[in-house]
Amino acid sequence: MNLDHINREWHQDLPHSFGGKYRSYEHYNDIGKQSIDNQFKKNDIYSRFKQYRRLKHYNPVYVYRKREQFQADTIVFNDPLMMQATGNIRYLLIVIDVYTKYAWLFPLKEI
């Protein structure tokens, strides 16, 4: 059974085109859900831009006073125009206090 018409219709202005796969299940009620899911896996736009689902369980981080926990990251400037604009500073070190959300920014020429 050729189901390529599902992907062709997904890109048209049809009511089920903008409702996600559950709206397509209702529209194509004579086709099984597994077959529709397999067609959507071939669809580049549907597989790239699926809705992000947050984890059900996560470990919270509790901080009770300032300067108890920090987060740090670096930014790398690879573009020559950015390096020229920053005075040949290639790296930035960002440190954030988790409790107060206060941020420090340190320019670094080398790591």
Phi and psi in degrees as GROMACS dihedral restraints (atoms count N, CA, C in turn):
[ dihedral_restraints ]
;  ai    aj    ak    al  type     phi  dphi    fc
    3     4     5     6     1   -89.7    20    10
    4     5     6     7     1   117.6    20    10
    6     7     8     9     1  -111.8    20    10
    7     8     9    10     1    20.0    20    10
    9    10    11    12     1   -65.6    20    10
   10    11    12    13     1   -18.7    20    10
   12    13    14    15     1   -65.8    20    10
   13    14    15    16     1   -22.1    20    10
   15    16    17    18     1   -64.5    20    10
   16    17    18    19     1   -45.1    20    10
   18    19    20    21     1   -70.0    20    10
   19    20    21    22     1   -35.5    20    10
   21    22    23    24     1   -65.6    20    10
   22    23    24    25     1   -42.9    20    10
   24    25    26    27     1   -71.8    20    10
   25    26    27    28     1   -23.4    20    10
   27    28    29    30     1   -62.9    20    10
   28    29    30    31     1   -30.0    20    10
   30    31    32    33     1   -92.6    20    10
   31    32    33    34     1     6.0    20    10
   33    34    35    36     1  -100.9    20    10
   34    35    36    37     1   174.3    20    10
   36    37    38    39     1   -90.1    20    10
   37    38    39    40     1    64.6    20    10
   39    40    41    42     1  -107.7    20    10
   40    41    42    43     1   153.5    20    10
   42    43    44    45     1   -58.9    20    10
   43    44    45    46     1   -33.6    20    10
   45    46    47    48     1   -83.1    20    10
   46    47    48    49     1    -4.4    20    10
   48    49    50    51     1   -71.3    20    10
   49    50    51    52     1   -26.0    20    10
   51    52    53    54     1  -109.0    20    10
   52    53    54    55     1     8.2    20    10
   54    55    56    57     1  -105.1    20    10
   55    56    57    58     1     4.4    20    10
   57    58    59    60     1    85.2    20    10
   58    59    60    61     1  -176.4    20    10
   60    61    62    63     1   -72.3    20    10
   61    62    63    64     1   -26.5    20    10
   63    64    65    66     1   -69.2    20    10
   64    65    66    67     1   -34.6    20    10
   66    67    68    69     1   -68.1    20    10
   67    68    69    70     1   -34.3    20    10
   69    70    71    72     1   -69.0    20    10
   70    71    72    73     1   -33.8    20    10
   72    73    74    75     1   -59.3    20    10
   73    74    75    76     1   -41.2    20    10
   75    76    77    78     1   -69.8    20    10
   76    77    78    79     1   -37.7    20    10
   78    79    80    81     1   -70.8    20    10
   79    80    81    82     1   -43.9    20    10
   81    82    83    84     1  -101.1    20    10
   82    83    84    85     1    62.6    20    10
   84    85    86    87     1   -72.0    20    10
   85    86    87    88     1   -12.8    20    10
   87    88    89    90     1   -88.4    20    10
   88    89    90    91     1    -7.0    20    10
   90    91    92    93     1  -108.3    20    10
   91    92    93    94     1   140.7    20    10
   93    94    95    96     1   -67.5    20    10
   94    95    96    97     1   153.4    20    10
   96    97    98    99     1   -63.6    20    10
   97    98    99   100     1   -36.4    20    10
   99   100   101   102     1   -64.1    20    10
  100   101   102   103     1   -38.3    20    10
  102   103   104   105     1   -67.0    20    10
  103   104   105   106     1   -39.5    20    10
  105   106   107   108     1   -66.8    20    10
  106   107   108   109     1   -41.6    20    10
  108   109   110   111     1   -61.7    20    10
  109   110   111   112     1   -40.6    20    10
  111   112   113   114     1   -64.6    20    10
  112   113   114   115     1   -35.9    20    10
  114   115   116   117     1   -68.8    20    10
  115   116   117   118     1   -38.9    20    10
  117   118   119   120     1   -68.4    20    10
  118   119   120   121     1   -27.1    20    10
  120   121   122   123     1   -66.9    20    10
  121   122   123   124     1   -25.3    20    10
  123   124   125   126     1   -81.4    20    10
  124   125   126   127     1   -17.8    20    10
  126   127   128   129     1   -82.3    20    10
  127   128   129   130     1   115.8    20    10
  129   130   131   132     1   -63.0    20    10
  130   131   132   133     1   -43.3    20    10
  132   133   134   135     1   -67.6    20    10
  133   134   135   136     1   -42.2    20    10
  135   136   137   138     1   -67.1    20    10
  136   137   138   139     1   -40.5    20    10
  138   139   140   141     1   -75.8    20    10
  139   140   141   142     1   -26.0    20    10
  141   142   143   144     1   -80.4    20    10
  142   143   144   145     1   -37.8    20    10
  144   145   146   147     1  -112.3    20    10
  145   146   147   148     1    40.5    20    10
  147   148   149   150     1   -69.5    20    10
  148   149   150   151     1   155.3    20    10
  150   151   152   153     1   -67.2    20    10
  151   152   153   154     1   136.3    20    10
  153   154   155   156     1   -76.3    20    10
  154   155   156   157     1   131.6    20    10
  156   157   158   159     1  -109.1    20    10
  157   158   159   160     1   126.1    20    10
  159   160   161   162     1   -75.0    20    10
  160   161   162   163     1   149.6    20    10
  162   163   164   165     1   -63.8    20    10
  163   164   165   166     1   143.9    20    10
  165   166   167   168     1   -73.3    20    10
  166   167   168   169     1   -39.1    20    10
  168   169   170   171     1  -120.2    20    10
  169   170   171   172     1   130.8    20    10
  171   172   173   174     1  -141.6    20    10
  172   173   174   175     1   157.8    20    10
  174   175   176   177     1   -93.5    20    10
  175   176   177   178     1   112.0    20    10
  177   178   179   180     1   -72.3    20    10
  178   179   180   181     1   154.1    20    10
  180   181   182   183     1  -111.0    20    10
  181   182   183   184     1   122.7    20    10
  183   184   185   186     1  -105.7    20    10
  184   185   186   187     1   125.6    20    10
  186   187   188   189     1  -125.8    20    10
  187   188   189   190     1   129.7    20    10
  189   190   191   192     1  -109.0    20    10
  190   191   192   193     1    -9.7    20    10
  192   193   194   195     1  -153.0    20    10
  193   194   195   196     1   161.8    20    10
  195   196   197   198     1   -70.3    20    10
  196   197   198   199     1   152.1    20    10
  198   199   200   201     1    60.5    20    10
  199   200   201   202     1    27.8    20    10
  201   202   203   204     1   -90.3    20    10
  202   203   204   205     1   -35.6    20    10
  204   205   206   207     1  -141.6    20    10
  205   206   207   208     1   139.2    20    10
  207   208   209   210     1  -122.6    20    10
  208   209   210   211     1   154.3    20    10
  210   211   212   213     1  -119.7    20    10
  211   212   213   214     1   141.4    20    10
  213   214   215   216     1  -137.9    20    10
  214   215   216   217     1   148.4    20    10
  216   217   218   219     1  -155.1    20    10
  217   218   219   220     1   163.5    20    10
  219   220   221   222     1  -121.5    20    10
  220   221   222   223     1   151.7    20    10
  222   223   224   225     1  -117.3    20    10
  223   224   225   226     1   133.7    20    10
  225   226   227   228     1  -113.1    20    10
  226   227   228   229     1   127.4    20    10
  228   229   230   231     1   -96.8    20    10
  229   230   231   232     1   108.0    20    10
  231   232   233   234     1   -94.9    20    10
  232   233   234   235     1   -20.3    20    10
  234   235   236   237     1   -76.4    20    10
  235   236   237   238     1   128.7    20    10
  237   238   239   240     1   -61.2    20    10
  238   239   240   241     1   -33.4    20    10
  240   241   242   243     1   -66.7    20    10
  241   242   243   244     1   -36.4    20    10
  243   244   245   246     1   -67.8    20    10
  244   245   246   247     1   -39.8    20    10
  246   247   248   249     1   -66.1    20    10
  247   248   249   250     1   -36.8    20    10
  249   250   251   252     1   -67.5    20    10
  250   251   252   253     1   -39.8    20    10
  252   253   254   255     1   -68.7    20    10
  253   254   255   256     1   -29.3    20    10
  255   256   257   258     1   -95.7    20    10
  256   257   258   259     1     7.4    20    10
  258   259   260   261     1    74.7    20    10
  259   260   261   262     1    43.4    20    10
  261   262   263   264     1    62.4    20    10
  262   263   264   265     1    27.9    20    10
  264   265   266   267     1   -92.3    20    10
  265   266   267   268     1   118.0    20    10
  267   268   269   270     1   -92.7    20    10
  268   269   270   271     1   -29.6    20    10
  270   271   272   273     1  -124.3    20    10
  271   272   273   274     1   148.6    20    10
  273   274   275   276     1  -124.6    20    10
  274   275   276   277     1   133.0    20    10
  276   277   278   279     1  -103.4    20    10
  277   278   279   280     1   123.9    20    10
  279   280   281   282     1  -113.6    20    10
  280   281   282   283     1   126.8    20    10
  282   283   284   285     1  -123.3    20    10
  283   284   285   286     1   130.5    20    10
  285   286   287   288     1  -123.4    20    10
  286   287   288   289     1   130.2    20    10
  288   289   290   291     1   -78.4    20    10
  289   290   291   292     1   121.8    20    10
  291   292   293   294     1   -66.0    20    10
  292   293   294   295     1   -36.6    20    10
  294   295   296   297     1   -73.8    20    10
  295   296   297   298     1   -48.9    20    10
  297   298   299   300     1   -94.1    20    10
  298   299   300   301     1   -11.7    20    10
  300   301   302   303     1    64.0    20    10
  301   302   303   304     1    19.8    20    10
  303   304   305   306     1   -77.4    20    10
  304   305   306   307     1   137.0    20    10
  306   307   308   309     1  -119.4    20    10
  307   308   309   310     1   141.7    20    10
  309   310   311   312     1  -116.1    20    10
  310   311   312   313     1   142.6    20    10
  312   313   314   315     1  -128.1    20    10
  313   314   315   316     1   123.9    20    10
  315   316   317   318     1  -121.0    20    10
  316   317   318   319     1   120.2    20    10
  318   319   320   321     1   -76.8    20    10
  319   320   321   322     1   137.0    20    10
  321   322   323   324     1  -128.9    20    10
  322   323   324   325     1   133.8    20    10
  324   325   326   327     1   -82.8    20    10
  325   326   327   328     1   -33.1    20    10
  327   328   329   330     1  -140.2    20    10
  328   329   330   331     1   157.8    20    10
